[in-house]
Amino acid sequence: MNIVIIECVAKNKEELSDYILRVCREENLSFRQVSDRAAKKGHRIAQSYISKIVSGAAQNLSSDRLKALAAGLNKPLEEVTAVAQGRIFQEDDVEDATLKAIYFGYPKLNKKDRDEIRILLELIDSEIKKRLDK
């Protein structure tokens, strides 16, 4: 679920390889599924290339490869780009004001409020995934 990612990425700097492995683990995705997901959205990135990124054999990804990776991981391009550049995904990286408020405001809420809002975010997340998989 993206809520966990929000809390983790907003606070910690990750290597791209660790980021890919974490997202795949959290969403129970194989590199093949990431590749297939990207293809469904009109992007191409081979399973073998994702393996090369994770192993460190592929570096300095092109913007097309970053777009494909973001599409396959179902993550915002800005987030994947920030991680690939060795930056912490920050408020300035998000252009949409509503998404910015959600992404950076949610972790600041107390636990009770986060638990209540998590239900709504899970519903929104589920609906977005359904529409993306069409």
C-alpha positions in Angstrom: 0.0 0.0 0.0 1.3 3.5 -0.9 0.8 4.8 2.7 3.8 2.9 3.9 5.8 4.2 1.0 4.8 7.8 1.7 6.2 7.6 5.2 9.4 5.8 4.2 10.3 7.8 1.1 9.5 11.2 2.6 12.0 10.6 5.4 14.8 8.4 4.0 17.1 8.5 1.1 17.3 5.3 -0.9 19.4 3.9 -3.7 17.3 3.1 -6.8 18.0 -0.6 -6.5 16.8 -0.7 -2.9 13.7 1.4 -3.9 12.8 -1.0 -6.7 13.3 -4.0 -4.4 11.2 -2.4 -1.6 8.3 -1.5 -3.9 8.3 -4.9 -5.5 8.3 -6.6 -2.1 5.6 -4.4 -0.7 3.3 -4.9 -3.8 4.4 -8.5 -4.3 5.6 -7.8 -7.8 8.2 -9.7 -9.9 10.4 -7.8 -12.4 8.3 -9.5 -15.1 5.2 -8.0 -13.7 6.8 -4.5 -13.5 7.8 -4.9 -17.2 4.3 -6.1 -18.2 2.7 -3.2 -16.3 4.9 -0.7 -18.0 4.0 -2.2 -21.4 0.3 -2.0 -20.7 0.8 1.8 -20.2 2.7 2.2 -23.4 6.3 2.0 -22.1 9.0 -0.6 -22.6 11.5 -1.8 -20.0 12.7 -5.4 -20.1 12.7 -7.6 -17.0 16.4 -8.1 -17.6 17.1 -4.4 -17.7 15.3 -4.0 -14.3 17.6 -6.7 -13.0 20.6 -4.8 -14.3 19.4 -1.6 -12.5 19.0 -3.6 -9.2 22.4 -5.2 -9.6 24.1 -1.9 -10.4 25.1 -2.9 -13.9 22.8 -0.3 -15.5 23.2 3.3 -14.3 22.4 6.8 -15.7 19.0 5.8 -16.9 17.4 7.7 -19.8 14.2 9.6 -19.2 12.3 7.0 -21.2 13.6 4.2 -19.0 12.7 6.2 -15.9 9.2 6.8 -17.3 8.9 3.1 -18.0 10.1 2.1 -14.6 7.7 4.6 -12.9 4.8 3.2 -15.0 5.7 -0.4 -14.2 6.1 0.3 -10.5 2.9 2.4 -10.5 4.7 5.3 -8.9 4.9 9.0 -9.8 7.7 9.8 -12.2 8.9 12.6 -9.9 9.4 10.1 -7.1 11.3 7.6 -9.2 13.4 10.4 -10.8 14.3 11.9 -7.3 15.4 8.4 -6.1 17.4 7.8 -9.3 19.2 11.2 -8.8 20.0 10.3 -5.2 17.7 12.9 -3.7 15.0 12.5 -1.1 11.6 13.0 -2.7 10.5 16.4 -1.4 7.6 18.8 -1.5 9.1 20.8 -4.4 9.0 17.6 -6.5 5.2 17.4 -6.6 3.4 20.0 -8.7 -0.2 19.2 -7.9 -1.2 21.0 -4.7 -3.7 18.3 -3.7 -1.3 15.5 -4.1 1.4 17.6 -2.3 -0.9 18.1 0.7 -1.7 14.4 0.9 1.8 13.2 0.3 3.5 15.4 2.8 0.6 16.1 5.2 -0.4 12.5 6.0 2.8 11.5 7.8 2.4 14.5 10.1 -1.0 13.4 11.4 -1.3 11.6 14.7 -1.8 7.8 14.6 -5.6 7.9 15.1 -6.1 10.4 12.3 -3.7 8.4 10.0 -5.7 5.2 10.7 -9.0 6.9 9.9 -7.7 8.5 6.7 -5.9 5.4 5.6 -9.3 3.8 4.8 -10.1 6.6 2.4 -6.7 6.5 0.8 -6.9 2.7 0.3 -10.2 3.2 -1.5 -8.7 5.9 -3.7 -5.6 3.7 -4.3 -7.8 0.8 -5.3 -9.9 2.8 -7.7 -6.8 4.3 -9.3 -5.2 0.9 -9.8 -8.5 -0.4 -11.4 -8.5 2.5 -13.8 -4.8 2.1 -14.7 -5.2 -1.6 -15.4 -8.0 -1.0 -18.0 
